[in-house]
Amino acid sequence: MKERRVLVVEDERTIAESIAARLRAEGFTVQIAADGPSAVAQFHAGQPDLVVLDVMLPGFDGLEVCRRIQADRPVPVLMLTARDDENDLLVGLAVGADDYLTKPFSMRELAARVHVLLRRVERAVTPTPPAIRLGDIEINEAERRVRRDGTDVHLTPTEFDLLVHLAGRPRTVLPRERLLADVWGWADGSGTRTVDSHIKALRRKLGADLIRTVHGVGYALELPS
């Protein structure tokens, strides 16, 4: 199996070293960056498979780091935040984070989240069906590429997986809890805000009418008439 690389971006040295030690024990190769500029530089140099990214950083913050690395290539990002503030979490997800943990957190939970994110990416290398067409939107699973009107649309790994999951069950209302289980691999429904944020991102990038909200239940992908 290919050795997987993780970049840990955290300016609190004790926390960074604790995260790195746990992930190395899990079999990952780990690099550490302590500020925004060095995080972006190490990302380009090391080409990690996943980034664990703190929001509050010197130089420039984790949100700007996330924007810059996602503009280079889609990569799973697990964001760390010191506050359970909904606006912070929504902004982090909007700029390309796939998941988040609020401090303090257990190293066991962090490791579990990292494994789940990487498993989703690894599933993408399995044989895939032909491209899915939804009006002017084309979803190519083999290339993990989405086009609208012939123009590439940049989606994060989680946004892509969520879109494919919905597109595979058109007009079917999928509860948030089921989406969390099937797309994120979460066994409980504690992350429904994560689903809502990613749906908002897909609507912003692909059109507000693509996904229908069924209040109190979940979401359904609408086929063009």
Secondary structure, DSSP 4 states (H G I P E B T S, - for coil): -PPPEEEEE-SSHHHHHHHHHHHHHTT-EEEEE-SHHHHHHHHHHH--SEEEEES--SSS-HHHHHHHHHHHS---EEEEESS--HHHHHHHHHTT--EEEESS--HHHHHHHHHHHHHHHHHTTS--PSPEEETTEEEETTTTEEEETTEEE---HHHHHHHHHHHTSTT--EEHHHHIIIII--SSSTTHHHHHHHHHHHHHHH-TTSEEEETTTEEEEPPP-
